[in-house]
Amino acid sequence: MREEELYSLPVLVTNYLNYLGGTLNKSSLTVLEYGSDLRMFFRFLKVHRRLVPPDTEFETIDISDIDKDFICSVTLEEAYAFLAYCRNKRNNDSNARARKAVAIKRFYRYLEVQSILSGKNTIAFLDSPKIKKSLPKYLTLEQSVALLNSVDGKNKERDFCIITLFLNCGLRLSELVNINISDISFDNCSLKVLGKGNKERIVYLNNSCINALNSYLKVRPKDAVIDRDALFISSRRTRISRESVQKMVEKQLEKCGLGNMGFSVHKLRHTAATLMYQYGNTDVLQIKSLLGHENLATTEIYTHVYDEQVRQAVERNPLNERFGALADDDVDDE
């Protein structure tokens, strides 16, 4: 969803999104995601209630005319029907459907607190789809080295620096593209990062990051640059976009033989955290601070990664292959 599309939403939804950004300091990306989810929800309701012709293209359904009475009349059953639609018709996985459920519940909670709802908030009882817990996917140390060694091309220094920061600092994509030169302190070997909820944190830079930054800054464009303080510059002399970074990382992963393996920009963040936990003698509280996590439980997933590796190592013990099968055979029947 584009920012200009926020104005095509129902007034109450627009007011809520303004509240998220202006009062709760939610990031612009979060606001746009909530807006997109709520737009889909109310478009579905128009179809569900047969308020548009059957052959109307879903993406063209106008919801700007939806008023307070319509919004307050939404039932819990309709919310569940929407989640079923997301699964059956749009192939949304449990994570995507859970996010949509949260967006709807929080919107109606806002309406309840603001005394806008005319009756009981039944949407408060909406259950989110169960999310399958899985270990984060990450590159091994050897794969990380191969990725860095394969970086080449006309923007070699810039791209190498970007991937180096991802793999060493565990930055989010939004954090990386928003880095300014003025955020870097070479004296303290640190970087000021603006994370989720507009929360600032300090990330310390190792020698690998400092060397990569120095190499890139020597060749960074200076003439006709629109945003002079932006660290990473595109070929159009503007601040590099999220999409450009994603495409670059995908291209480099493909080049070193790691394409089509489920790796992405965000997996580089997982890689940084996992490598630090495995090799850096770093505890989860330190990693929590580095990554900018609010909850320790979010960070503890990386301890489970290590635990799973240890378990697999035990399973691969050659003695297990030879004698492991004896365990079931030797159990006496009672």
KELO-881380 format. One record per residue (C-alpha): residue number from 1; residue in one letter; z, x, y. Coordinates in nm, 2 decimals, m for minus. Layout:
// KELO-881380
(NUM; a; (Z; X; Y))
...
This chain:
// KELO-881380
(1; m; (0.00; 0.00; 0.00))
(2; r; (m0.10; 0.13; 0.34))
(3; e; (0.14; 0.12; 0.64))
(4; e; (m0.09; m0.11; 0.84))
(5; e; (m0.07; m0.37; 0.55))
(6; l; (0.30; m0.43; 0.62))
(7; y; (0.19; m0.67; 0.89))
(8; s; (0.01; m0.90; 0.65))
(9; l; (0.33; m0.98; 0.47))
(10; p; (0.56; m1.28; 0.52))
(11; v; (0.78; m1.24; 0.83))
(12; l; (1.10; m1.23; 0.62))
(13; v; (0.96; m0.95; 0.40))
(14; t; (0.85; m0.76; 0.71))
(15; n; (1.20; m0.80; 0.86))
(16; y; (1.35; m0.67; 0.54))
(17; l; (1.13; m0.36; 0.53))
(18; n; (1.21; m0.29; 0.89))
(19; y; (1.58; m0.31; 0.79))
(20; l; (1.52; m0.06; 0.50))
(21; g; (1.35; 0.19; 0.72))
(22; g; (1.54; 0.14; 1.05))
(23; t; (1.89; 0.07; 0.93))
(24; l; (1.92; 0.22; 0.58))
(25; n; (1.70; 0.52; 0.66))
(26; k; (1.49; 0.47; 0.35))
(27; s; (1.18; 0.70; 0.34))
(28; s; (0.85; 0.56; 0.45))
(29; l; (0.73; 0.60; 0.09))
(30; t; (1.02; 0.38; m0.04))
(31; v; (0.95; 0.12; 0.22))
(32; l; (0.58; 0.10; 0.13))
(33; e; (0.66; 0.08; m0.25))
(34; y; (0.90; m0.21; m0.19))
(35; g; (0.64; m0.38; 0.03))
(36; s; (0.38; m0.34; m0.24))
(37; d; (0.60; m0.48; m0.51))
(38; l; (0.71; m0.78; m0.30))
(39; r; (0.34; m0.84; m0.20))
(40; m; (0.24; m0.86; m0.56))
(41; f; (0.54; m1.09; m0.64))
(42; f; (0.44; m1.34; m0.38))
(43; r; (0.07; m1.33; m0.46))
(44; f; (0.17; m1.40; m0.82))
(45; l; (0.38; m1.70; m0.71))
(46; k; (0.08; m1.85; m0.52))
(47; v; (m0.13; m1.82; m0.84))
(48; h; (0.16; m1.94; m1.06))
(49; r; (0.21; m2.25; m0.84))
(50; r; (m0.16; m2.32; m0.82))
(51; l; (m0.18; m2.28; m0.45))
(52; v; (m0.50; m2.08; m0.46))
(53; p; (m0.83; m2.16; m0.64))
(54; p; (m0.83; m2.03; m1.00))
(55; d; (m1.12; m1.79; m0.93))
(56; t; (m0.95; m1.62; m0.63))
(57; e; (m0.94; m1.24; m0.66))
(58; f; (m0.58; m1.14; m0.68))
(59; e; (m0.59; m0.86; m0.43))
(60; t; (m0.74; m1.09; m0.16))
(61; i; (m0.47; m1.36; m0.18))
(62; d; (m0.32; m1.41; 0.17))
(63; i; (0.06; m1.44; 0.17))
(64; s; (0.12; m1.41; 0.54))
(65; d; (0.17; m1.79; 0.56))
(66; i; (0.46; m1.79; 0.31))
(67; d; (0.77; m1.92; 0.50))
(68; k; (1.14; m1.94; 0.45))
(69; d; (1.13; m2.26; 0.25))
(70; f; (0.88; m2.11; 0.00))
(71; i; (1.09; m1.79; m0.04))
(72; c; (1.42; m1.98; m0.08))
(73; s; (1.26; m2.21; m0.35))
(74; v; (1.18; m1.92; m0.59))
(75; t; (1.36; m1.96; m0.92))
(76; l; (1.49; m1.71; m1.17))
(77; e; (1.24; m1.84; m1.42))
(78; e; (0.95; m1.76; m1.19))
(79; a; (1.09; m1.40; m1.14))
(80; y; (1.09; m1.36; m1.52))
(81; a; (0.74; m1.50; m1.54))
(82; f; (0.63; m1.24; m1.28))
(83; l; (0.78; m0.95; m1.49))
(84; a; (0.59; m1.09; m1.80))
(85; y; (0.27; m1.10; m1.60))
(86; c; (0.32; m0.74; m1.49))
(87; r; (0.36; m0.64; m1.86))
(88; n; (0.09; m0.85; m2.02))
(89; k; (m0.18; m0.86; m1.75))
(90; r; (m0.12; m0.54; m1.55))
(91; n; (0.01; m0.32; m1.83))
(92; n; (0.31; m0.20; m1.63))
(93; d; (0.55; 0.00; m1.84))
(94; s; (0.93; m0.07; m1.84))
(95; n; (0.99; 0.18; m1.55))
(96; a; (0.74; 0.01; m1.32))
(97; r; (0.87; m0.34; m1.41))
(98; a; (1.23; m0.23; m1.36))
(99; r; (1.14; m0.10; m1.01))
(100; k; (0.98; m0.44; m0.93))
(101; a; (1.29; m0.62; m1.05))
(102; v; (1.51; m0.40; m0.83))
(103; a; (1.28; m0.47; m0.53))
(104; i; (1.30; m0.84; m0.58))
(105; k; (1.68; m0.85; m0.63))
(106; r; (1.75; m0.63; m0.33))
(107; f; (1.53; m0.85; m0.11))
(108; y; (1.71; m1.16; m0.21))
(109; r; (2.05; m0.99; m0.18))
(110; y; (1.94; m0.91; 0.18))
(111; l; (1.85; m1.27; 0.24))
(112; e; (2.19; m1.38; 0.10))
(113; v; (2.39; m1.14; 0.32))
(114; q; (2.19; m1.25; 0.63))
(115; s; (2.27; m1.61; 0.54))
(116; i; (1.90; m1.69; 0.52))
(117; l; (1.91; m1.84; 0.17))
(118; s; (1.98; m2.21; 0.17))
(119; g; (2.14; m2.22; m0.17))
(120; k; (2.28; m2.00; m0.44))
(121; n; (2.11; m1.66; m0.50))
(122; t; (2.00; m1.71; m0.86))
(123; i; (1.77; m1.41; m0.84))
(124; a; (2.10; m1.20; m0.85))
(125; f; (2.10; m1.28; m1.23))
(126; l; (1.76; m1.12; m1.28))
(127; d; (1.79; m0.86; m1.56))
(128; s; (1.58; m0.54; m1.54))
(129; p; (1.37; m0.44; m1.83))
(130; k; (1.54; m0.18; m2.05))
(131; i; (1.41; 0.16; m1.98))
(132; k; (1.35; 0.40; m2.27))
(133; k; (1.55; 0.71; m2.20))
(134; s; (1.34; 1.02; m2.27))
(135; l; (1.38; 1.39; m2.20))
(136; p; (1.19; 1.51; m1.90))
(137; k; (0.86; 1.69; m1.97))
(138; y; (0.84; 2.05; m1.84))
(139; l; (0.65; 2.37; m1.87))
(140; t; (0.80; 2.65; m2.08))
(141; l; (0.86; 2.99; m1.92))
(142; e; (0.54; 3.12; m2.07))
(143; q; (0.33; 2.82; m1.95))
(144; s; (0.48; 2.86; m1.60))
(145; v; (0.38; 3.23; m1.59))
(146; a; (0.03; 3.14; m1.72))
(147; l; (m0.01; 2.87; m1.45))
(148; l; (0.09; 3.12; m1.17))
(149; n; (m0.14; 3.39; m1.30))
(150; s; (m0.44; 3.16; m1.32))
(151; v; (m0.43; 3.05; m0.95))
(152; d; (m0.75; 3.15; m0.78))
(153; g; (m1.01; 3.03; m0.53))
(154; k; (m1.06; 3.03; m0.15))
(155; n; (m0.70; 2.90; m0.10))
(156; k; (m0.54; 3.13; m0.35))
(157; e; (m0.25; 3.24; m0.13))
(158; r; (m0.17; 2.88; m0.02))
(159; d; (m0.20; 2.73; m0.37))
(160; f; (0.00; 3.01; m0.53))
(161; c; (0.28; 2.96; m0.26))
(162; i; (0.29; 2.59; m0.32))
(163; i; (0.32; 2.62; m0.70))
(164; t; (0.58; 2.90; m0.66))
(165; l; (0.80; 2.68; m0.44))
(166; f; (0.77; 2.39; m0.69))
(167; l; (0.86; 2.61; m0.99))
(168; n; (1.14; 2.80; m0.81))
(169; c; (1.30; 2.55; m0.58))
(170; g; (1.24; 2.22; m0.76))
(171; l; (1.10; 2.05; m0.45))
(172; r; (0.97; 1.69; m0.44))
(173; l; (0.61; 1.65; m0.34))
(174; s; (0.71; 1.47; m0.02))
(175; e; (0.95; 1.75; 0.06))
(176; l; (0.69; 2.02; 0.02))
(177; v; (0.41; 1.86; 0.23))
(178; n; (0.66; 1.81; 0.51))
(179; i; (0.78; 2.17; 0.54))
(180; n; (0.74; 2.32; 0.88))
(181; i; (0.73; 2.69; 0.96))
(182; s; (1.04; 2.64; 1.18))
(183; d; (1.23; 2.51; 0.87))
(184; i; (1.21; 2.86; 0.71))
(185; s; (1.47; 3.12; 0.78))
(186; f; (1.35; 3.46; 0.65))
(187; d; (1.68; 3.62; 0.77))
(188; n; (1.89; 3.40; 0.54))
(189; c; (1.61; 3.36; 0.28))
(190; s; (1.65; 2.98; 0.30))
(191; l; (1.45; 2.67; 0.37))
(192; k; (1.56; 2.34; 0.53))
(193; v; (1.43; 2.04; 0.34))
(194; l; (1.43; 1.68; 0.44))
(195; g; (1.49; 1.48; 0.12))
(196; k; (1.53; 1.12; 0.02))
(197; g; (1.71; 0.90; 0.27))
(198; n; (1.63; 1.15; 0.54))
(199; k; (1.90; 1.38; 0.41))
(200; e; (1.87; 1.74; 0.49))
(201; r; (1.97; 2.02; 0.25))
(202; i; (1.93; 2.39; 0.24))
(203; v; (1.73; 2.55; m0.04))
(204; y; (1.77; 2.92; m0.10))
(205; l; (1.45; 3.13; m0.15))
(206; n; (1.43; 3.41; m0.41))
(207; n; (1.21; 3.71; m0.37))
(208; s; (0.92; 3.54; m0.55))
(209; c; (0.92; 3.26; m0.29))
(210; i; (0.96; 3.51; 0.01))
(211; n; (0.67; 3.72; m0.12))
(212; a; (0.45; 3.42; m0.17))
(213; l; (0.53; 3.28; 0.17))
(214; n; (0.46; 3.61; 0.34))
(215; s; (0.13; 3.65; 0.16))
(216; y; (0.02; 3.30; 0.26))
(217; l; (0.14; 3.32; 0.62))
(218; k; (m0.09; 3.63; 0.67))
(219; v; (m0.39; 3.42; 0.59))
(220; r; (m0.27; 3.07; 0.71))
(221; p; (m0.52; 2.92; 0.96))
(222; k; (m0.41; 2.95; 1.32))
(223; d; (m0.71; 2.83; 1.52))
(224; a; (m0.77; 2.46; 1.59))
(225; v; (m0.48; 2.36; 1.37))
(226; i; (m0.37; 2.01; 1.47))
(227; d; (m0.01; 2.03; 1.35))
(228; r; (0.08; 2.39; 1.45))
(229; d; (0.42; 2.38; 1.29))
(230; a; (0.30; 2.25; 0.95))
(231; l; (0.34; 2.51; 0.68))
(232; f; (0.07; 2.41; 0.45))
(233; i; (m0.27; 2.34; 0.61))
(234; s; (m0.57; 2.16; 0.46))
(235; s; (m0.94; 2.26; 0.51))
(236; r; (m0.96; 2.01; 0.79))
(237; r; (m0.69; 2.21; 0.98))
(238; t; (m0.43; 1.93; 0.93))
(239; r; (m0.11; 1.91; 0.74))
(240; i; (m0.19; 1.91; 0.37))
(241; s; (m0.16; 1.56; 0.21))
(242; r; (0.02; 1.46; m0.10))
(243; e; (m0.31; 1.37; m0.27))
(244; s; (m0.45; 1.72; m0.20))
(245; v; (m0.15; 1.89; m0.35))
(246; q; (m0.17; 1.67; m0.66))
(247; k; (m0.54; 1.74; m0.71))
(248; m; (m0.49; 2.11; m0.66))
(249; v; (m0.20; 2.13; m0.92))
(250; e; (m0.41; 1.92; m1.17))
(251; k; (m0.70; 2.16; m1.12))
(252; q; (m0.49; 2.47; m1.17))
(253; l; (m0.32; 2.32; m1.48))
(254; e; (m0.67; 2.24; m1.62))
(255; k; (m0.78; 2.60; m1.55))
(256; c; (m0.50; 2.76; m1.74))
(257; g; (m0.54; 2.53; m2.04))
(258; l; (m0.26; 2.29; m1.96))
(259; g; (m0.47; 1.99; m1.87))
(260; n; (m0.44; 1.66; m2.05))
(261; m; (m0.09; 1.75; m2.16))
(262; g; (0.10; 1.51; m1.94))
(263; f; (0.20; 1.77; m1.68))
(264; s; (0.20; 1.68; m1.31))
(265; v; (0.35; 1.79; m0.97))
(266; h; (0.68; 1.61; m1.06))
(267; k; (0.69; 1.79; m1.39))
(268; l; (0.70; 2.12; m1.20))
(269; r; (1.02; 2.00; m1.04))
(270; h; (1.16; 1.93; m1.39))
(271; t; (1.04; 2.28; m1.49))
(272; a; (1.23; 2.44; m1.21))
(273; a; (1.56; 2.26; m1.30))
(274; t; (1.52; 2.33; m1.68))
(275; l; (1.44; 2.70; m1.64))
(276; m; (1.74; 2.75; m1.41))
(277; y; (1.97; 2.58; m1.65))
(278; q; (1.83; 2.77; m1.95))
(279; y; (1.79; 3.12; m1.80))
(280; g; (1.99; 3.12; m1.47))
(281; n; (2.34; 3.07; m1.59))
(282; t; (2.35; 2.77; m1.35))
(283; d; (2.58; 2.47; m1.40))
(284; v; (2.47; 2.11; m1.34))
(285; l; (2.66; 2.08; m1.01))
(286; q; (2.46; 2.37; m0.86))
(287; i; (2.14; 2.22; m0.99))
(288; k; (2.24; 1.88; m0.85))
(289; s; (2.28; 2.04; m0.51))
(290; l; (1.95; 2.22; m0.53))
(291; l; (1.75; 1.92; m0.63))
(292; g; (1.92; 1.69; m0.38))
(293; h; (2.03; 1.44; m0.65))
(294; e; (2.29; 1.18; m0.54))
(295; n; (2.43; 1.12; m0.88))
(296; l; (2.54; 1.38; m1.13))
(297; a; (2.41; 1.17; m1.42))
(298; t; (2.05; 1.22; m1.29))
(299; t; (2.10; 1.60; m1.32))
(300; e; (2.27; 1.60; m1.65))
(301; i; (1.94; 1.51; m1.82))
(302; y; (1.86; 1.89; m1.81))
(303; t; (2.17; 1.97; m2.02))
(304; h; (2.03; 1.73; m2.28))
(305; v; (1.70; 1.91; m2.27))
(306; y; (1.88; 2.23; m2.37))
(307; d; (2.09; 2.05; m2.63))
(308; e; (1.77; 1.91; m2.79))
(309; q; (1.62; 2.26; m2.80))
(310; v; (1.93; 2.40; m2.97))
(311; r; (1.91; 2.12; m3.23))
(312; q; (1.54; 2.19; m3.29))
(313; a; (1.62; 2.56; m3.33))
(314; v; (1.87; 2.48; m3.60))
(315; e; (1.63; 2.25; m3.77))
(316; r; (1.37; 2.53; m3.78))
(317; n; (1.60; 2.77; m3.95))
(318; p; (1.41; 2.88; m4.27))
(319; l; (1.72; 2.82; m4.48))
(320; n; (1.71; 2.45; m4.38))
(321; e; (1.35; 2.42; m4.51))
(322; r; (1.46; 2.57; m4.84))
(323; f; (1.80; 2.41; m4.90))
(324; g; (1.80; 2.11; m4.66))
(325; a; (1.64; 1.88; m4.91))
(326; l; (1.93; 1.94; m5.15))
(327; a; (2.18; 1.75; m4.94))
(328; d; (2.06; 1.40; m5.04))
(329; d; (2.01; 1.49; m5.41))
(330; d; (2.36; 1.63; m5.44))
(331; v; (2.54; 1.32; m5.31))
(332; d; (2.73; 1.16; m5.60))
(333; d; (2.69; 0.78; m5.64))
(334; e; (3.02; 0.60; m5.60))
